[in-house]
Amino acid sequence: MKNNNKIEKKKYFYSKSNKTFYEVNEKKFLKDILNPTSKNTKYYQPPPDNKITDYQIGRILLQTHQIISILNNLGFNLKGKKFLDVGCGNGMIPRLISSLTEIKYSWGIDPFLDGEHTTSWPKHNQYKVFLKIINFIKKYNYLDYKTYKSFLTYENHTIHPNKIKTKNKKNYHYSFRQLSGLKLDKLNLKFDIIYLKSIEHFNNWDLLFKKLSSSTKKGGLVIFKHRSFFSYLGAHRYASTGIPWGHVILGENEYKNYVNKFHNERSDEMIRFYYKGLNYPRTTVNELIQVATKHSFLIKFISVEPPHYRNKTIKFIKDIKDFWKNIRKQHPTVSSEEILSGIYHIVIEKI
């Protein structure tokens, strides 16, 4: 009797530089790790317009809560201060920071409007979403992790922010400029607090830190929420491969060969994002700290949260021949901590 169940044949990619065959399994090594996408969209496609999910709202609440919690824990007085979000997307973070705290002025800058870039928020009514979030918070008059944790099943976070009493100001300041962080000086302003969640999308970190330094007051803070390129999903969903850490363990030419072989239908988009959508040349967290020091910043605080899928990915490492040896061959200066990282929280102080 015939067995009609098809057994999928394993696929492999040979790395000449590592002299290793790597199993290619997009479902096992990528789709099963990524956050679920919207219905009827592929894993590498942006969400549809006018559809903001509870997960997205949960991420906004968590980011806002984390920023305020970090500042409070560092004893930084927010009263009368100026706040800037670089790469603010739909502007929810600076709006909320301004309305929920004693921050006096809040700005957001982003080179793209909603829907203009692969990584942009989908087009939607920003103020309507803001009111939805504010009304959610008002029910409790606190930013309380317990109230929104159910939205965050797939979010990388292990540190839960403390419960915080909110101001819920009716009159708050928020101003947006369509501007890249590399042109930050065009604002002609100095800030007490600058927040960046998108540093991995900047190529010229030296220029970026120069602009940050000239726009930060002495004693002011710059807060990074950073997904390292070298982490498991460091290439984001748009350029990640069906090989564990494929964007790191393969040489650049091998990455191109892999993409042309296994993702031919969107190879141009993947390669473009790999080079132009992500920090290039690749920069480690250690190198980030060195660049910051060069531009008159000192480390104030640093923490790293492991990814929620770490129990899966650590097993992948055990099955890959000479994993650490070949990582070091491609990237000699990267630490094992950074390879295994989920999200970094880094605070630097202007001196």
Long-range contacts (C-beta under 8 A, 24 or more apart in sequence): 11-242, 11-262, 13-243, 13-250, 13-254, 13-258, 13-261, 13-262, 15-249, 15-250, 15-251, 15-254, 15-326, 16-254, 17-250, 17-251, 17-254, 17-329, 17-330, 18-249, 18-250, 18-322, 18-326, 18-329, 20-320, 20-321, 20-322, 20-326, 22-243, 22-246, 22-249, 22-250, 22-320, 23-243, 23-319, 24-241, 24-242, 24-243, 24-258, 24-262, 25-242, 26-242, 26-262, 29-241, 29-242, 29-243, 29-244, 29-316, 30-240, 30-241, 30-242, 32-312, 33-232, 33-233, 33-309, 33-312, 33-313, 34-233, 34-237, 34-240, 35-154, 35-155, 36-154, 43-237, 44-237, 44-238, 44-266, 46-115, 46-118, 46-119, 46-120, 46-122, 47-122, 48-122, 49-115, 49-122, 49-123, 49-124, 50-122, 50-123, 50-124, 50-125, 51-122, 51-124, 52-122, 52-124, 52-129, 54-151, 55-151, 55-152, 55-153, 55-154, 55-155, 57-129, 57-132, 57-133, 57-136, 57-148, 57-151, 58-148, 58-149, 58-150, 58-151, 58-152, 58-155, 59-151, 59-152, 59-155, 60-92, 60-93, 60-96, 60-133, 61-133, 61-136, 61-137, 61-143, 61-148, 61-151, 62-145, 62-148, 62-152, 62-155, 62-157, 62-161, 63-93, 63-197, 63-225, 64-92, 64-93, 64-96, 64-97, 64-100, 64-143, 65-143, 65-145, 65-161, 65-164, 66-159, 66-161, 66-225, 66-345, 67-93, 67-97, 67-195, 67-223, 68-97, 68-100, 68-101, 68-143, 68-161, 68-164, 69-161, 69-162, 69-164, 70-223, 70-301, 70-345, 70-347, 71-193, 71-221, 71-223, 72-162, 72-164, 73-162, 74-221, 74-300, 74-301, 74-347, 76-193, 76-221, 78-102, 78-103, 78-193, 79-104, 80-104, 81-105, 81-192, 81-193, 82-106, 82-107, 82-189, 82-190, 82-191, 82-192, 82-193, 83-107, 83-191, 83-192, 83-193, 83-194, 83-195, 84-108, 84-109, 84-187, 84-189, 84-191, 84-193, 84-194, 84-195, 84-215, 85-109, 85-194, 85-195, 85-196, 86-181, 86-184, 86-194, 86-195, 86-196, 86-198, 87-181, 87-196, 87-197, 87-198, 87-201, 88-176, 89-114, 89-120, 89-121, 90-114, 90-121, 90-124, 90-126, 90-129, 91-126, 91-174, 91-176, 92-126, 92-129, 92-130, 92-133, 93-195, 94-174, 95-130, 95-172, 95-174, 96-130, 96-133, 96-134, 98-169, 98-172, 98-173, 98-174, 99-134, 99-167, 99-168, 99-169, 99-172, 100-137, 100-143, 100-166, 100-167, 100-168, 100-169, 101-166, 101-167, 102-167, 103-193, 104-173, 105-173, 105-175, 106-172, 106-173, 106-174, 106-175, 107-174, 107-175, 107-176, 107-177, 107-187, 107-189, 107-191, 108-174, 108-175, 108-176, 108-177, 109-176, 109-177, 109-178, 109-179, 109-180, 109-181, 109-184, 109-187, 110-176, 110-178, 110-179, 111-178, 111-179, 111-180, 112-178, 113-178, 118-238, 118-269, 118-273, 118-277, 119-198, 119-201, 119-236, 119-238, 119-277, 134-168, 137-166, 137-168, 138-168, 141-165, 141-166, 141-168, 142-166, 154-308, 155-308, 156-227, 156-305, 156-306, 156-307, 156-308, 156-342, 156-343, 157-305, 157-308, 157-343, 158-305, 158-306, 158-342, 159-303, 159-305, 159-345, 181-208, 181-211, 181-212, 182-207, 182-208, 182-211, 183-211, 184-211, 184-212, 184-214, 184-215, 185-211, 185-214, 185-215, 187-215, 189-215, 190-215, 190-216, 190-217, 190-220, 191-215, 191-216, 191-217, 191-220, 192-216, 192-217, 192-220, 192-221, 193-220, 193-221, 193-222, 193-223, 194-220, 194-221, 194-222, 194-223, 195-222, 195-223, 195-225, 196-222, 196-223, 196-224, 196-225, 197-224, 197-225, 197-226, 199-224, 199-226, 199-279, 199-288, 200-226, 200-227, 200-228, 200-229, 200-234, 200-278, 200-279, 201-277, 201-278, 201-279, 202-279, 203-276, 203-279, 203-280, 205-279, 205-283, 205-287, 205-288, 205-291, 206-291, 206-294, 209-291, 209-292, 209-294, 209-295, 209-297, 210-295, 212-295, 212-297, 213-295, 213-296, 213-297, 213-350, 216-297, 216-350, 217-350, 218-350, 218-351, 219-349, 219-350, 220-349, 220-350, 221-300, 221-347, 221-348, 221-349, 221-350, 222-292, 222-297, 222-347, 222-348, 222-350, 223-345, 223-346, 223-347, 224-288, 224-344, 224-345, 224-346, 224-347, 224-348, 225-343, 225-344, 225-345, 226-285, 226-288, 226-343, 226-344, 226-345, 226-346, 227-342, 227-343, 227-344, 228-284, 228-285, 228-338, 228-341, 228-344, 229-278, 229-279, 229-282, 229-283, 230-282, 230-284, 230-331, 230-334, 230-338, 230-339, 230-341, 231-307, 231-338, 231-339, 231-340, 231-341, 231-342, 232-307, 232-309, 232-313, 233-307, 234-278, 235-273, 235-274, 235-278, 236-273, 236-277, 236-278, 238-269, 238-270, 238-273, 238-277, 239-270, 239-271, 239-273, 239-274, 239-277, 239-278, 244-313, 244-316, 244-317, 244-320, 245-323, 245-327, 245-339, 247-274, 248-327, 248-330, 248-331, 248-334, 248-339, 249-320, 249-323, 249-326, 249-327, 249-330, 250-330, 251-330, 282-331, 284-331, 284-333, 284-334, 284-335, 284-338, 285-335, 285-338, 285-344, 285-346, 286-333, 286-335, 287-333, 288-346, 292-348, 296-350, 296-351, 297-348, 297-349, 297-350, 297-351, 298-348, 298-349, 298-351, 299-346, 299-347, 299-348, 299-349, 300-347, 300-348, 300-349, 301-345, 301-346, 301-347, 302-344, 302-345, 302-346, 302-347, 303-344, 303-345, 304-337, 304-341, 304-342, 304-343, 304-344, 304-345, 305-341, 305-342, 305-343, 305-344, 305-345, 306-340, 306-341, 306-342, 307-341, 307-342, 308-342, 310-340, 310-342, 313-340, 314-340
